[in-house]
Amino acid sequence: MADSRINLPKGTLVPNHIAIVPDGNRRWARARGLYTLEGHKKGFDTVLKLARASRQLGVHTFTIWGFSTENWDRTPKEIAYLMKLYERLIDQYLKEAMEEDVRIIHLGRKDRLPKPLVKKIVQAEEITKDNKTFIGNIALDHGGYDDIIRATQNMIKDNLKPEDISKETFEKYLDTKGQPYPYVDLLIRTSGEQRTSGLLLWQSAYAETYWEADHLPDFTPEKLRDAILDYSRRRRRFGGNDKEDHLRFRPEVAAKFEINWWRLKNIPEGKKFSEYAYEHIKEQFGLSTKLAKEAAIYMIGAVAEGDQKDWKKAGIKLAKFYKLIKDEVKLAFEPTIVASLEIKSWQNKADEEAQTDLLAETYRISEFQAKKAAHLRVLAENQRQVGNWDLAQEYLVKYYKALKDRVA
């Protein structure tokens, strides 16, 4: 309980249900010359920290997959060690559950688990059954197929007729029955593997997936926070359409404006820089003339401060610029955060990671979705540095097309 608290920016959309496929314990241990069982112990400690952090961050339901229906093919020694670890997990988790109002629920089969472990599971479920603030699902001897098969078998045992079976009826027979948030919002898998392996197969139909490169023992609460931020940026349609058109700019026109901004001598004769700036902003964000002029004043001021390396003043003006953009375009970012990321991108124009972070936060898309546009943006910046304006403009057109594909 001594972990320092971690926080999320104001306005972050926190998933109601996070499920983790905790992969990589054995590989983590082998890479360090340790016995594989040491990896499981380290992973066990990590799980408790992540469960704790999830509650701090406002996640209602946290599911950890400890043992799958396919894991029985491991060596008897490893299985026995894992089962003892799970007994310890239940003991420690139960203590925190009673302190923080967590209801513990077992997902999976109990008939194949060791009796001492089953006794602890049943006891934990009974003791915490009235807790309501959080749910902690512990999936042991769980498999998505098995969950669905057992639900079907139980419906047959209850003599349900075909016409009585609906989606709502079926869910009453799954292991997550009665939970307020049975559906997974964010599914995380560690260790660089990019498959779900059947965790909560029914309940993960619309889950957002997050692939973490590090093994479970290295997946820190801070990395969990990053995963939630990435989730918060995503636009979830659930098979439908977006409620709003966010950006309707024309990529070729936006690119031309920006190239001419970069090359001030190409701004049409007789036109003030401020006038040109607001035309660019008006095109890119679809603002009214009045708002575009106001936004241009903030942006020009920020650029001027940036040229003088006064990043604090530049950040203040950028925050005002993005506050105006947010209110008008209805994007869900936090202006001060976007402003700080914009400053970072100005300081590191060739840094794809900085550009990715900026685009992901501004347009509420995942880092994965932002990478292509960020790469094209950096290519344009590289050509700008060597004065190859035609190629820079070509990359900018591709950049704006990639951006519009994601957020329009």
N, C-alpha and C positions, 0 to 999 in steps of 0.2 A: 504493500500500500504506500510505499515511499516514493513511487514514481512521481516526477514533476508533472504538473498538469499541462496539457497541450490544448490549444484553442484553434477554432476555425474563424476565418474572416466573416464579418457580418454579411448576411444574405446568402451564405452557403446552403445549398440544398442537400440536406443530410439524408442518406438512405434509411428507410425504416428497418430494412433487413439486410444484413451483410452475412454472406456465407463464405467460408474459406476452405479451399482444398490445400492442406498444409504439406507441401511436397518438399523433398530435398534434405531431410534429416540425415539420411545415411550418406549421401554424397557430401554433405557439409563435413561430416566426421572423417570420411576417407580422405578428403582433400587436406585435412589437418593431421593426418597420421593417427587418428583416434579410432577406437572401436565404434562400430556403427551404433551400438546401444548408447554411447555418449551423445550421439547426434539426437537420438530420441529424447534423452533427458533435457538437452538444451532446447529442443523444440517444444517440449512440455512447458518449460519455464516461459518461453516466448508466448505461447498460447494464453497463459494467464495474464501476461502484460497486455496483450492485444484485446482480450475480453474487457479488461479494466479500462483501457483507452477508449474502446468503442462506447462504453457507457459515458465516459467523460465528454465524448464528442456528440452525444445525443442519439446514438443508434439504439433503437428499441430492442430489436431481435438480432442476436449474434449466434451464428451456427458454425461450429467447428467439426470437421469430419475427422474423427480419430482412427476409425478402422472400417474398411469397406468389406462387403460380402466376398470380395475377391482376395482379401488379404490373408485368408486362412491357409494359402499355399506357402506362406513364409515358414521359416524353421521353427520348431517347437520352442527353442530357447528364446528366439526373438518375440514370439507371440506371448510367452509367459511373462517376459520382461515388460512388454507393452501393457498387458492386463494389470500388472502391479502398478505401473505408472498411472493407469486410468483410475485405479482405486485412490491413489494420492490426489489425482486431479479432482475427483469428486469431493474428497475431504476438504481440499483447499478452496475449491469453487463454492462449496456449500457455506463455508464460513463467510466469504464475501457476499454470497447471495443473500444471506440473512441480514447483513449490514446494509446492503444497498437495494433491497427489495427486488431481487431477481428470482424469477421462476425458472427452475431447472427442468428441462424436458429431454427425455431420451428419444432419439430417432433411430429406428432399426429394430432388429430382433433381440429378444432377451434369452431365447431358449438355447442358444449355443455359447453364450458368454459364461465364464466361471461363476459359480454360485456366490462367492464372496463379493464379486463385483456387482452382480445383479442385486444383491441385498443392499449395497450402498446406493445404487441407482434408484431403486424403489423407495428407499428411505429419503433420499434427497428430493425426489419428486413429491413425496407426501408432505414433507416438512415445508416445501416452498410453494405448494399448490395455490395458496391464496395471495402470493406476491404478484404485483401487477405492473410495477414501473418498467421492468425489463424482462426479457425472456432470453435464457441461455440454452440453446439446443446443443446437445452433445450427441453426435451421430456415431454410434458404435455398432458394428455389424450392420451397417446401412448400405443400401444400394438403391438407386432410383428405380430400376426394374423391379426389384424385390418389394419395394414400397407399393408400387402399382399392382403387382400380382397379389400381395396379401390383401390389399383393399378390395380387389375383385373377388377373391375367395370369400371374404367376409360378407360382401353383398349377397353372394350366392347362398351362404349359410343363413342369412337373414331373409331368404326367400323373396328378394326384390324382383319385381317383374321388369322386363326391358323398358317398358314405358315409364317406369318409376325412376329410372337412372338418368340424372342430369349432371352437369358440371358441378353444381352445388352439392348434389347428393354424393357424388364421387369424393369430393373433398372432405366430407365428413368421415370418410373411412381411411384417409391418409394419416401418416404419423403426425402431421402438423395440424390435425383437426382442432378447431376451437381457438386457434391462435389469431390474434388481431392482424398480424402481418405474415401470413404463411408464404406469400410469394417473395422470392429473393429479388431485391433491387440491384444489389451489387455482389457479383461473384468474383472472388479473388483467388488466383492460383499462383503459388510461389514456385521458384526454381526454374523459371523460363519455359515450362511446359505450357502448351496452348490447347488444352482440351479440358472438358469438365468432368470426364470419366463417370458421368451419371449421377453426380450429387444432386439430390432433390430434383429428379428429372422432370416431374410434373410441375413443381413449384418454381422452376427456373426458366419457364417458357419465354419470359421477357426480361430476364436478368441481363444487366450490363456486365460485361466481362472485363477484368483487369488482370493483365499478365505481368507478374512481378519477376524480374530476372534473378533476384537473390533467392537463396535457399531460405526455408522457414526460419532457422535460428537467427538469420540476419534481417528478418522483416520486422523492423522496429515500429513502435507507435507513431513515430514521425512519418514513416513510410505509409502507414495506414491512413494518416491524415492526408498525405499526397494523393492516395487512391480515392479518398472521399472528395477531394477538390476536383480531381479529374472527372469523377462521376457527376459532380455538380454542374460541370460545364456542358454536359451532354443534353441534347434535345430529344426527349423520349416521345415517340409518336404512337406507340402501341397499335401499329397497323393503320393509323389514320393520317391526317394531314396536320401540318403546322397551323396554329391559330392565326399567325401573322406572317406577312412578308417582311422580313427584316431589312433587306438591302436589294435595291433594284438597279444598281449602277450598271453602266456598260463598260466591260473590262478594257476595251480599246481606248475609250474616252478617258477613263480613270488613269490608265497608264500614261497616256499622252500628257495629261495635266501634271502628273508627278514628274515625268521626265523634264518637262519645261520648268517645273519648280526647281528641280535639281540644276538645271541649266538656265539661270536667271536671264541670260541674254536672249533666250528664246521666247520670253514672255512678250506678247504682241506690243508693238510700239504704242505709246500713249496710254497704256494701262498700268495702274499702280499695282505694286506687289500685293497689297492687301486685297484689292479687287480680284486679282487672279487667285489668291489663296482661298477666298470664300467661294469662288466658282468651283475650285477643286473639291472643297469640303461639301459643297452643295451636291455635286455629282456623286461623290462617294457614299454619302450618308442619306441622301434624299431629303435634305433639310429645306425649309422655306428660306427665301432670300434673307429675311430679317435674322433668323437664327444662324444661318450660315455666316453672316457677317460678324455676329457676336462670337461664334465659335472661332472664326479666323483670327480675331483679335487675341484670343487666349493662345491659340496655336503659334501665331507669329511671335508673341511675347515669350513663349516657352522656347522656341527655336533660338531666339536672340540670347536668352539666358544660357541655353545650352552651348552656344558658340563661345560664350565667355566662361564656360565650365562652372557656372553657378547652378549646380544641379538641384539644390534645395528650392530656389526660386522657380526654376524650370518645372520642377515637380508640382509646385503649388498651382501654377498656371495650367499645367496639363490636367490636373485633377478637376479644375473648373471646366476645362474643355470637355473632358469625358463625362462630367456630371450633366452637362447640357446634352451631349450625344445620348447618354443613357435615358434621360427623361423623354427625349423625342423619338428615338428609334426603338425603345422598349427592349434593349438588351439588358441582361440580368447581371452585369458585372458590378464590382465595387470600384468606383472611380479612383480612389487613392491607390488601390492595388494596381490597377491598370497603368496609372501614371508612373508608379515606381518601376513597373516592368518596361514601360516605354523608355524611361531614362536608361535602364540597363541595356536595352536594345540599341540606343543611341551610342552608348559607350562601347558596345561590342557588336558593331554592325555585321561582322562576319561570323558571329556566333549563332549557329542554327538553334541551339538549345534556348538561348535568350529570345529569339524570334518565335520559337514554338510556344514558349510560355506566354508571350504577349498575345499571340493570336488565340491561343486556347482560352485564356482568361477573358479577353475582350469579346469574343464571339461565342463563348460558351460551347466550345467543341472539345472533344477529347484531344489529348496530346497526339495520339495516333493519327487523328484526322487532321491535325494542324501541321504535321511534319512536312507534307508535300508542299503546301503553300510557303512554309518557312524556308524550305530548301530553295525554292524558286526566288524568294525574296533576297536571300543571301547571294545567289548567283547574279541577280540584278545589281546588288550593291558592289559585288566584285568587279563587274564590268564598268560601273560608275567610277570606281577608283582609278581605272586605267583609261578612262575617257572614251570607251567604246559605247557610244550612246545608242546606236542602232540595236546592238545586241542587248544592252541594258533595257531598252524599251520592249524588246521581244520577250525577255524574261518577265518584265513587269506585267505584260498582257497575260502571260501564262499564270503569273501569281494571282492576278485579280480574277481570272477565270476559275482557278482552283479554290479561291476563297469564296466566290459566289456559289460554286457548286455545293459548298458545305453549309452556307448560312443564308442564302437567298430565300 
